[in-house]
Amino acid sequence: MAKILQPDLCVIGGGSGGLTVAAAALSLGASVVLVERDKMGGDCLNYGCVPSKSLIASAKRAQYMRTATKLGIAAEDPKINFGRVNEHVHGVIADIAPHDSVERFEGLGATVLQGEAKFTDPKTVMVGDQAIKARRFVIATGSRPMSPPIPGLSDVDYYTNETIFDLTRKPQHLIIVGGGPIGMEMAQAHRRLGSDVTVLEMQAPLAKDDPELTNIALKQIRREGVDIRQGVKVTEVAPKAKNIVVTIEKENGETEEITGSHLLLAAGRKPNIEALDLEKAKVNFDGRGIKVNKGLKTSNKRVYAIGDVAGGLQFTHVAGYHGGLVVRNALYRLPIKNDATIIPWATYTDPEIANVGLTEADARQKYGDKFKVLRWSFAENDRARAEHVEEGLLKVITTPSGKILGAGAVGHNAGELINIYALAVANKMKIGAFTKMVAPYPTQFEIAKRIAVEFYKDKVDHPALKFLLQLNRMLG
Ligand SMILES: Cc1cc2nc3c(=O)[nH]c(=O)nc-3n(C[C@H](O)[C@H](O)[C@H](O)COP(=O)(O)OP(=O)(O)OC[C@H]3O[C@@H](n4cnc5c(N)ncnc54)[C@H](O)[C@@H]3O)c2cc1C
């Protein structure tokens, strides 16, 4: 057996969360062992954010070509070379990969072990025959696609996010099980790249977001030809010649068969915990993931869990946020608090949907009717008009005194617009702060300024203001 490694930190998983912890700890002079069993960069780089956003970029460009007429350019039916699209997607991954590579992390001073980590007791992890007894362990092993218990699934070739980006030929008819963010992003992208697409969703599509916002995006996605079936249960799948037949049961009990060329499962995620032998580490977990307290510590005080495996919001920026917190506590014992209420998220459909803090429904549950909802349409924004991206809505939720509780947007670049509200929510800012700033004209950001002015609209009826105006008139 090799010499036992005794670093300050042993990070298990070289994805978004694990790499954040490793890079930050190394920059602060800590010793780090980083363990990765598959590809460095994890889900986000190899099978998630990066390939999906790259595919969406190709799809968006194709759509712009189709819809150029309203800007005075002859619209064209784009000639899509799916193989080339695939090369673009993998080119972007390859471009980013060096930043997440073994070489980079070894260069920063980490000991990188390529293998599967397993606990053998509460203080020891083994990777092959290498033992690691770290001062602290960080589990950042992420999640993987869940296969729903659909009869016949094992008889057909199906895709998940781990395989769909390997397609070099356009799927003729892609059937997607699951209408969450991943399912809807993939649905619109493939439709724009020329596939027929059917989405099968048991409840409502994009159900975690505000329906007033999602309805605007879903209307557009349907308009582009994606067949979204909601309230349907997939009861069976079966192969038929070169195709796949999916049987669905509708809310009224009727059944229907849908035939497609490809099947994509986007129906939830499972935490990667099985290989870790968590019982031996005395780390508690359930089906959603590893149980952590507000300080991201597990039931074993030497062990933290972060990112997707920690069972909360599953986003790259959450894994990164967790990583930053854990380094402070693990290296310096500084107090930390994982605050999920400040986390924004975006769904990269076109129009995009983004949110931070409380939605209108959350606010109603928490404050009854003691809150304000401000709305501003993108159609009122000159930049949106100039670019013909008028379909969109910003909603801001405040307390009666103007503290920003949350914001949600649907529209062109809504994911960018939400950043300023993420700043506002994290810093408990009031809407008045937006009235003090000047936004360059014409930018989409002016919407944020206009909506703030809306907050004060009913205040012009205040008797004191009316009196002041009257007084000034009298004074001449
Ligand atoms: C299609 C898709 C699109 C997405 N788009 C976005 C997006 O636009 N924005 C966003 O914020 N999020 C997005 N996500 C979510 C994002 O990818 C994840 O939230 C993020 O990758 C989680 O980071 P993590 O560090 O927790 O796990 P990961 O990045 O998955 O890293 C975990 C790593 O641990 C390794 N591992 C597991 N078990 C072991 C073991 N026992 N020993 C050693 N190594 C192990 C794995 O191989 C993996 O590399 C998307 C996800 C998908 C599937």
The ligand as a Gaussian input file, in Angstrom:
#p B3LYP/6-31G(d) Opt

LIG

0 1
 C      -28.524000      18.950000     -19.301000
 C      -28.147000      19.760000     -18.105000
 C      -28.039000      21.136000     -18.229000
 C      -27.676000      21.901000     -17.128000
 N      -27.597000      23.254000     -17.281000
 C      -27.269000      24.013000     -16.221000
 C      -27.153000      25.426000     -16.360000
 O      -27.363000      25.976000     -17.443000
 N      -26.809000      26.152000     -15.276000
 C      -26.565000      25.564000     -14.058000
 O      -26.261000      26.279000     -13.108000
 N      -26.670000      24.230000     -13.889000
 C      -27.006000      23.441000     -14.943000
 N      -27.072000      22.087000     -14.787000
 C      -26.795000      21.503000     -13.463000
 C      -25.291000      21.377000     -13.207000
 O      -24.688000      20.632000     -14.228000
 C      -25.047000      20.699000     -11.849000
 O      -25.823000      21.337000     -10.874000
 C      -23.582000      20.779000     -11.449000
 O      -22.778000      20.104000     -12.366000
 C      -23.400000      20.158000     -10.052000
 O      -22.061000      20.233000      -9.681000
 P      -21.474000      19.180000      -8.625000
 O      -20.075000      19.611000      -8.339000
 O      -22.409000      19.001000      -7.519000
 O      -21.471000      17.792000      -9.445000
 P      -20.760000      17.415000     -10.810000
 O      -20.361000      18.605000     -11.581000
 O      -21.604000      16.427000     -11.494000
 O      -19.428000      16.682000     -10.336000
 C      -19.450000      15.487000      -9.609000
 C      -18.222000      14.688000      -9.970000
 O      -18.015000      13.684000      -8.976000
 C      -17.518000      12.499000      -9.605000
 N      -17.784000      11.367000      -8.700000
 C      -18.985000      10.846000      -8.345000
 N      -18.810000       9.861000      -7.439000
 C      -17.479000       9.756000      -7.217000
 C      -16.663000       8.928000      -6.389000
 N      -17.191000       8.034000      -5.562000
 N      -15.320000       9.093000      -6.433000
 C      -14.756000      10.014000      -7.254000
 N      -15.475000      10.821000      -8.052000
 C      -16.810000      10.710000      -8.025000
 C      -18.311000      12.473000     -10.911000
 O      -17.649000      11.675000     -11.873000
 C      -18.366000      13.950000     -11.294000
 O      -17.304000      14.301000     -12.149000
 C      -27.420000      21.282000     -15.875000
 C      -27.511000      19.896000     -15.741000
 C      -27.866000      19.139000     -16.847000
 C      -27.964000      17.652000     -16.677000

